[in-house]
């Protein structure tokens, strides 16, 4: 099974969601991507269907949008 990818932008909503995700999913099973510091991965998040962050892209490609911290368009 592939890894899930948790995308966030570093805002308080995102950081809180990251902490919660890492309590639910083993760290080895999820890649955490901070789009504020890894600007090159915004394109990957957009292509995966992420519309806002924080968001969790599951290994099967489903996107779970968690709360609303920032629009992916604001990060481009």
C-alpha positions as CSV (number, residue, x, y, z in Angstrom):
1,X,0.0,0.0,0.0
2,X,1.3,3.5,-0.9
3,X,1.6,6.4,1.4
4,X,-1.0,9.0,2.1
5,X,0.1,12.6,1.6
6,X,-0.9,15.4,4.1
7,X,-0.6,18.8,2.5
8,X,-0.7,22.0,4.6
9,X,0.5,25.6,4.6
10,X,1.8,26.0,8.1
11,X,-1.2,28.0,9.5
12,X,-2.6,27.2,13.0
13,X,-5.5,25.2,11.5
14,X,-3.0,23.1,9.4
15,X,-0.6,22.5,12.2
16,X,-3.4,21.3,14.5
17,X,-4.7,19.0,11.7
18,X,-1.2,17.7,11.2
19,X,-0.8,16.7,14.8
20,X,-4.2,15.0,14.8
21,X,-3.4,13.1,11.5
22,X,-0.1,11.9,13.0
23,X,-2.0,10.5,16.0
24,X,-4.3,8.6,13.7
25,X,-1.9,7.4,11.0
26,X,1.6,6.0,11.6
27,X,4.3,8.5,10.5
28,X,5.7,5.9,8.1
29,X,2.4,5.7,6.3
30,X,2.0,9.4,5.6
31,X,4.2,12.0,4.0
32,X,3.7,15.5,5.4
33,X,4.2,18.3,2.8
34,X,4.4,21.9,4.0
35,X,3.4,23.9,0.9
36,X,4.7,27.1,2.4
37,X,8.2,25.8,2.4
38,X,8.0,23.3,-0.5
39,X,6.4,25.6,-3.1
40,X,7.4,23.2,-5.9
41,X,4.9,20.6,-4.6
42,X,1.9,23.0,-5.0
43,X,1.6,21.6,-8.6
44,X,1.5,18.0,-7.2
45,X,-1.2,18.9,-4.7
46,X,-3.3,20.6,-7.4
47,X,-2.9,17.7,-9.7
48,X,-4.0,15.3,-6.9
49,X,-7.3,17.3,-6.6
50,X,-6.4,19.3,-3.5
51,X,-8.6,22.4,-3.5
52,X,-7.7,23.8,0.0
53,X,-5.3,22.9,2.8
54,X,-5.1,21.1,5.1
55,X,-5.9,18.1,3.0
56,X,-5.1,14.4,3.2
57,X,-4.6,12.6,-0.1
58,X,-5.1,8.9,0.5
59,X,-3.1,6.2,-1.2
60,X,-6.1,5.3,-3.4
61,X,-6.2,9.0,-4.6
62,X,-9.2,10.1,-2.6
63,X,-8.8,13.6,-1.2
64,X,-10.1,14.5,2.3
65,X,-10.3,18.2,2.8
66,X,-10.0,19.0,6.5
67,X,-11.4,22.3,7.7
68,X,-10.2,25.3,5.6
69,X,-6.9,27.0,6.1
70,X,-6.1,28.3,2.6
71,X,-7.2,27.8,-0.9
72,X,-4.7,26.0,-3.2
73,X,-5.0,28.9,-5.6
74,X,-3.7,31.2,-2.9
75,X,-0.5,29.1,-2.6
76,X,0.2,29.1,-6.4
